[in-house]
Amino acid sequence: MKTGDSAIILSFIMLLICNSSIAQNSENRGINLRFGAGWAECVNTSGVVGCISVSKYFRNKKYTIRNLAFKSSMEGNPAKCKEWGLLVGKDFNSFSFSAGLSYSWGEKRGTIYQYAESGYQSLLGIPIPYSTPDMYTGIPFHTVGIPFELNLSFLQENTVYSGFCLFGNLNMEQPYVGFTLYLNFKMLSKTNNK
């Protein structure tokens, strides 16, 4: 079984345990499922990021399981990263802040193996300019980190709402920060609908 598969199974088991133990709590606000996309900056590169998270409230705290994937948008740079994190946080009206512990893995930029080139090549006797980027090797990594996020939600009282998230992960291998725009789906439990 792959590491990513194990993390998915573990996340759903944790969510089921939280859901069953919280079901009797009067503060139950249901489960929030969030999909986000945005941009991230990390050492030597930047690129697109996608995020899926599941949140549950218990005793005025927000518990979140976050799955995040980053890929460098720079040609020739193989940097990529995936993260599974468990975060605990607090809501302050439309704002929330969470931090926790995560497991991250992927590839970071290694050494250069081919330098950039530029020049002209002929196409039917017409000189056409061309260029190639520096090409780098990828170095695999696995690490534990401290994920964090600051969320600003719009129209949070609705079942479906949007928001803006500033996030990051402090670790020894590939630390990064970034932002996502997200769509949140609030799935209320039966106890909330009574």
Secondary structure as UniProt FT lines:
FT   HELIX           3..22
FT   TURN            23..24
FT   TURN            26..27
FT   STRAND          31..42
FT   TURN            43..44
FT   STRAND          45..58
FT   TURN            59..60
FT   STRAND          61..72
FT   TURN            75..76
FT   STRAND          80..92
FT   TURN            93..94
FT   STRAND          95..114
FT   STRAND          117..123
FT   TURN            124..125
FT   STRAND          126..132
FT   STRAND          135..154
FT   TURN            156..157
FT   STRAND          160..170
FT   STRAND          176..187
FT   HELIX           190..192
//
